[in-house]
Each structure stands twice: as C-alpha cells, then as structure tokens.
Amino acid sequence: MEEILKVEHLVKTFGTNEVLRDIDFTVAKGDVISIIGSSGSGKSTLLRCINMLEDATGGRILYRGKNVLDGLVDEDQYRTKVGMVFQSFNLFNNYTVLENCTIGQVHVLKRRKDEARAKAMEYLKKVGMDLYINAKPRQLSGGQKQRVAIARALAMDPEILLFDEPTSALDPEMVGEVLDVMKDLAKSGMTMLVVTHEMAFARDISTRVVFMADGRIEEEGSPQQIFQNPQSERTRDFLSRFNGE
C-alpha cells in the first residue's frame, strides 16, 4: 500500500468553536474515500485544511511523509499534487473553457502553451467538454461547468483529487453527468477524497467510507461495513434515511 497522504491529530478551531477534533486517517494510492455526515460535521473544513485553504490549528498533514504544515512547503506546488474540485466550480468567468484549463499549467507548472493546450484537450475530451473550448463559463450549464472544473484539476497531474460536494450546487438532472465522470476516474485508478451527500456513490464506488459527526471521525470502514453493518448508533441514525434506496 503506497501511502500518499496521512492526517494526524488534526484540529481546527474558529474562535471557541472546535470544528475538527483529533482527525486521523491515511490515503493510499488508488483509494476512493467518501466522507459522509450531516451538514456542519466538519467535512468541508477537513478538505480545506488538507488543501491549505484553511490553516489547521494543530496536528500534521503528511504528503509523501513530509509535513505540509511546517511552513516550508510551496502551497501552489503542493496544490498541483493535491487538487481540489469545488462545490461552486470556481472557474474564471472572463476566460474560455480552454483558457481555464491551461492557465494553471502555464503559470504554476511552467508548461509551454502548446503542451498545456494538448494536456487540457486530453482531459476536456475525457469529461466530454472538448466541443466547448471557446465557450465562457456563463454559457455553460452547472453540470458542464463542473466537468470543466474536473478537467482543469486533472490537467495539473494531481496525485490526489479532493471533491468538496461536487454535485450539491447542480440541478438534479445534471448530477448524473458529473457522477459518471467521477465513476470513470475511480475506475481509472485516480486517488480521490470525496465529501458527498450522494450515498449511492459512496456505497457503490468508494473503497472506504468515513462518517463524520461533530468534527470527529465517528466511524470508518469499507462501504459494505458502513452501509450494511454500522457499529456506531450515530452512523446507523444517519444512514437509516438512505438505506431505502
């Protein structure tokens, strides 16, 4: 098992509010880990700390054995390896689809423009958006924007992709097109950490499921274990409304 990321005793407080409490888990190459739990349980904050968009209050985040919280890590370079797909897409509205997918490659990875364009086209094709390269984000549906955002993240050649509720801002009929892309990525061996309310995805696609409550990891295990034989009463309560699927 090739370990890529390890979170140790991670704590995050906002004022007196402890949002993350002593979080420990490991991400190995090829893992697809779904993080589930009620709103306010700390799931998105955890991803934002891993991606260094929030400063952790305590603990360690080890990427390939090196603590990224020690102040010596280039955050932009680190984020190329630990990419993020946001709930609200975070595309540059004044750039075309193709420009959105090349700008980070050129400025952060220092790729040549023709090389960046070829890489962007490869992934835009993979997510079914290669016909929209000259469109601006405002001309796209929510599902199309999210697929572009995924292509943009993939073009940076990340080792892990973090997904922060990638379907929650989408109309119901667009959720499937984004989940299909994510399922294909999982099948291709992409290492993924997914905060999601899509229980069928968590159950059917994940290699591991983490259930969070009150800023803690309440329970984690295989999808089969979590969905069919949860040990914690809080996990059972949370899942009771989904098991009718």
VMD Tcl script that draws the C-alpha trace (Angstrom):
set ca {
  {0.00 0.00 0.00}
  {1.65 3.20 -1.22}
  {0.77 5.91 1.27}
  {0.33 9.37 -0.26}
  {-1.32 11.41 2.47}
  {-1.57 10.99 6.22}
  {-3.58 13.20 8.57}
  {-2.52 13.04 12.21}
  {-4.35 14.60 15.18}
  {-5.72 17.39 13.00}
  {-7.53 20.14 14.90}
  {-9.25 23.26 13.57}
  {-10.93 25.89 15.70}
  {-12.76 29.06 14.72}
  {-12.65 31.17 17.88}
  {-14.05 28.89 20.59}
  {-15.74 26.59 18.09}
  {-13.79 23.36 17.59}
  {-14.71 22.32 14.05}
  {-12.23 19.44 13.68}
  {-11.22 17.32 16.67}
  {-8.27 14.98 16.54}
  {-8.74 13.72 12.98}
  {-6.58 10.76 11.89}
  {-6.69 8.91 8.58}
  {-4.50 7.77 5.71}
  {-4.93 7.97 1.93}
  {-3.15 5.34 -0.16}
  {-2.65 5.35 -3.91}
  {-5.86 4.31 -5.68}
  {-8.12 4.93 -2.69}
  {-11.55 6.41 -3.33}
  {-12.63 7.66 0.08}
  {-16.10 9.12 0.57}
  {-16.57 11.40 3.56}
  {-20.19 11.50 4.67}
  {-22.08 13.09 7.54}
  {-24.58 15.80 8.37}
  {-24.04 19.43 7.42}
  {-21.77 21.11 9.94}
  {-19.88 17.92 10.84}
  {-16.58 19.34 9.58}
  {-16.30 17.53 6.23}
  {-15.61 20.54 4.00}
  {-13.33 22.15 6.59}
  {-11.27 18.96 6.61}
  {-10.78 19.15 2.83}
  {-9.96 22.85 3.01}
  {-7.30 22.16 5.66}
  {-5.81 19.35 3.55}
  {-5.67 21.72 0.56}
  {-4.23 24.50 2.78}
  {-7.14 26.84 2.06}
  {-7.70 26.90 5.83}
  {-4.92 26.96 8.40}
  {-5.10 23.98 10.72}
  {-4.93 24.84 14.41}
  {-2.98 21.72 15.32}
  {-1.82 18.34 14.09}
  {0.05 17.28 10.98}
  {-0.74 16.66 7.32}
  {1.94 14.48 5.77}
  {2.23 14.41 1.99}
  {4.67 11.69 0.95}
  {5.99 11.72 4.52}
  {6.61 15.47 4.68}
  {4.56 17.71 6.99}
  {2.99 20.38 4.77}
  {2.05 22.47 7.81}
  {5.65 23.21 8.78}
  {5.73 26.47 6.77}
  {8.36 25.22 4.32}
  {6.04 23.94 1.59}
  {5.22 25.91 -1.58}
  {1.42 25.91 -1.38}
  {0.86 26.34 -5.13}
  {3.15 23.42 -5.96}
  {1.54 21.28 -3.25}
  {-1.93 22.05 -4.64}
  {-0.89 20.80 -8.06}
  {-0.37 17.40 -6.41}
  {-3.43 17.62 -4.14}
  {-6.01 19.16 -6.46}
  {-9.46 20.39 -5.48}
  {-12.84 20.46 -7.22}
  {-15.20 22.89 -5.53}
  {-18.93 22.90 -4.98}
  {-19.24 26.23 -6.81}
  {-16.87 25.39 -9.74}
  {-14.52 28.39 -9.15}
  {-13.92 28.88 -12.87}
  {-12.53 32.17 -14.21}
  {-15.58 33.76 -15.82}
  {-13.62 36.01 -18.19}
  {-11.64 33.08 -19.65}
  {-12.76 30.44 -22.12}
  {-13.05 26.79 -21.17}
  {-9.68 26.06 -22.76}
  {-8.00 29.03 -21.05}
  {-9.41 27.90 -17.70}
  {-7.69 24.55 -18.21}
  {-4.32 25.92 -19.37}
  {-3.63 28.96 -17.18}
  {-2.57 27.00 -14.09}
  {-0.37 24.68 -16.14}
  {1.50 27.61 -17.72}
  {1.88 29.75 -14.60}
  {2.41 27.11 -11.89}
  {3.83 24.10 -13.75}
  {5.68 26.34 -16.28}
  {4.48 24.24 -19.19}
  {4.74 25.55 -22.72}
  {1.44 26.82 -24.08}
  {1.18 24.14 -26.78}
  {1.93 21.42 -24.21}
  {-0.65 22.88 -21.80}
  {-3.23 23.07 -24.56}
  {-2.66 19.42 -25.55}
  {-3.00 18.31 -21.91}
  {-6.17 20.41 -21.46}
  {-7.71 18.97 -24.62}
  {-6.95 15.43 -23.45}
  {-8.91 15.92 -20.24}
  {-11.68 18.06 -21.72}
  {-12.27 15.20 -24.14}
  {-12.25 12.75 -21.24}
  {-15.07 14.67 -19.49}
  {-16.99 15.29 -22.73}
  {-16.32 19.05 -22.93}
  {-13.87 19.25 -25.84}
  {-16.51 20.77 -28.12}
  {-16.91 23.76 -25.77}
  {-13.33 25.02 -25.63}
  {-14.23 28.54 -26.81}
  {-17.25 28.96 -24.53}
  {-17.17 31.15 -21.46}
  {-18.47 29.69 -18.16}
  {-21.66 31.80 -18.30}
  {-22.64 29.92 -21.47}
  {-22.48 26.53 -19.73}
  {-24.86 24.58 -17.53}
  {-23.85 23.75 -13.96}
  {-23.00 20.18 -14.92}
  {-20.84 21.38 -17.80}
  {-19.02 23.87 -15.53}
  {-18.26 21.13 -13.03}
  {-16.92 18.86 -15.76}
  {-14.62 21.68 -16.92}
  {-13.51 22.18 -13.32}
  {-12.64 18.47 -13.09}
  {-10.70 18.64 -16.38}
  {-8.83 21.71 -15.11}
  {-7.83 19.88 -11.93}
  {-6.76 16.76 -13.86}
  {-4.62 18.81 -16.27}
  {-2.33 19.68 -13.34}
  {-1.46 15.95 -12.98}
  {-2.51 15.64 -9.32}
  {-1.77 12.57 -7.23}
  {-4.99 13.07 -5.26}
  {-8.19 14.88 -6.20}
  {-10.31 16.38 -3.43}
  {-14.00 16.85 -4.26}
  {-15.99 19.16 -1.98}
  {-19.66 18.24 -2.52}
  {-19.18 18.46 -6.30}
  {-22.85 17.84 -7.13}
  {-24.61 19.85 -4.42}
  {-24.91 23.06 -6.49}
  {-26.32 21.21 -9.51}
  {-29.86 20.72 -10.71}
  {-30.92 17.08 -10.19}
  {-30.78 16.21 -13.88}
  {-27.14 17.34 -14.06}
  {-25.91 15.35 -11.07}
  {-25.62 12.12 -13.07}
  {-23.29 13.56 -15.72}
  {-20.79 14.68 -13.06}
  {-21.06 11.43 -11.08}
  {-20.42 9.47 -14.30}
  {-17.16 11.36 -14.82}
  {-16.17 10.68 -11.20}
  {-17.00 6.98 -11.55}
  {-14.80 6.77 -14.65}
  {-11.96 8.47 -12.76}
  {-12.34 5.99 -9.89}
  {-12.20 3.08 -12.34}
  {-9.05 4.53 -13.93}
  {-7.27 4.37 -10.57}
  {-7.39 8.06 -9.63}
  {-6.90 8.62 -5.90}
  {-9.93 10.59 -4.67}
  {-11.20 12.06 -1.43}
  {-14.87 12.96 -1.88}
  {-17.13 14.89 0.50}
  {-20.58 13.93 -0.73}
  {-24.28 13.59 0.03}
  {-24.60 11.09 -2.83}
  {-24.96 7.92 -0.79}
  {-25.22 5.60 -3.80}
  {-21.83 6.88 -5.00}
  {-20.34 6.41 -1.52}
  {-21.78 2.91 -1.30}
  {-21.02 1.67 -4.83}
  {-17.81 3.44 -5.90}
  {-15.76 4.07 -2.75}
  {-13.04 1.81 -1.46}
  {-13.57 3.31 2.00}
  {-16.23 5.42 3.71}
  {-15.58 7.88 6.55}
  {-18.55 9.04 8.63}
  {-18.02 12.33 10.47}
  {-20.07 13.81 13.30}
  {-19.33 16.86 15.47}
  {-15.91 17.37 13.95}
  {-14.77 13.82 14.64}
  {-14.44 10.65 12.62}
  {-17.22 8.63 14.19}
  {-16.64 5.53 12.09}
  {-14.77 4.40 9.00}
  {-14.62 1.20 7.04}
  {-15.48 -0.48 3.77}
  {-18.73 0.62 2.07}
  {-20.18 -2.80 2.86}
  {-19.35 -2.46 6.55}
  {-20.57 1.13 6.90}
  {-23.78 0.70 4.93}
  {-24.75 -2.84 5.96}
  {-23.30 -3.20 9.44}
  {-22.52 0.19 11.01}
  {-21.14 -0.10 14.54}
  {-21.99 3.39 15.78}
  {-25.51 4.39 16.67}
  {-24.91 7.82 15.11}
  {-23.86 6.17 11.84}
  {-26.99 3.99 11.94}
  {-29.21 7.03 12.57}
  {-27.62 8.98 9.73}
  {-27.86 6.11 7.24}
  {-31.36 4.99 8.21}
  {-32.84 7.57 5.84}
  {-30.71 6.39 2.90}
  {-30.90 2.63 3.17}
  {-34.28 2.61 1.49}
  {-32.55 3.39 -1.81}
}
mol new
graphics top color blue
foreach p $ca { graphics top sphere $p radius 0.5 }
foreach p [lrange $ca 0 end-1] q [lrange $ca 1 end] { graphics top cylinder $p $q radius 0.2 }
display resetview
